[in-house]
Amino acid sequence: MYKKFLIIIALPFLIIACSKSSNTANCTPSNPTIVAPAAEVTALEAYLAGKGLLGSVTRHPNNFYYRIDTDGSGITANTCSNVRVSYEGKLTNDNTFTSAEELNNPQTYTLNQLIPGWQLGLQLIKKGGKIKLYLPPSLGYGSNTAGTIPANSILIFEISLVDVTN
């Protein structure tokens, strides 16, 4: 009981501390170093091949795949940037688990607070750009269940980078 009480009391302070540390003025850009393991890459490539997409996407050094639909122009985000995005997230069974329309389109986030695949992928386009990310579990939510997203899921995101503030 006492531990639960401490967690409930401490949680708001942790959130405030994290949000202050993500302030772009106090942030040092650093990219996630996670590289998806071979088994996840194999599963992702099997999915892409089955959909006839393997030849039309690019493999990132961290072992996710992407397709840039629009490069955009102007500012490129870094992990300390505030990004305003419109997006849709799907599972490999084509079930949509989230979209910006459900979340009052578009949304603003500090990039370093998002999943590693977004942190890396959004830096590949500029303001006004559009990208499709195919993320292995390690660059998404890993072995954790997140809402309606099962643990160890491959995630597919279509993201429009509406604005960037560095």
Buried (B, 14 or more C-beta within 10 A) or exposed (E): EEEEEEEEEEEEEEEEEEEEEBEBEEBEBEEBEBBBEEEBBEBBBEBBEEEEBBEEBEBBEBBBBBBBEEEBEEBBBBBBBBBBBBBBBBBBEEEEBBBBEEEEEBEEBBBBEBBBBBBBBBBBBBBBBBBBBBBBBBBBBBEEEBEEBEEBBBBBBBBBBBBBBE
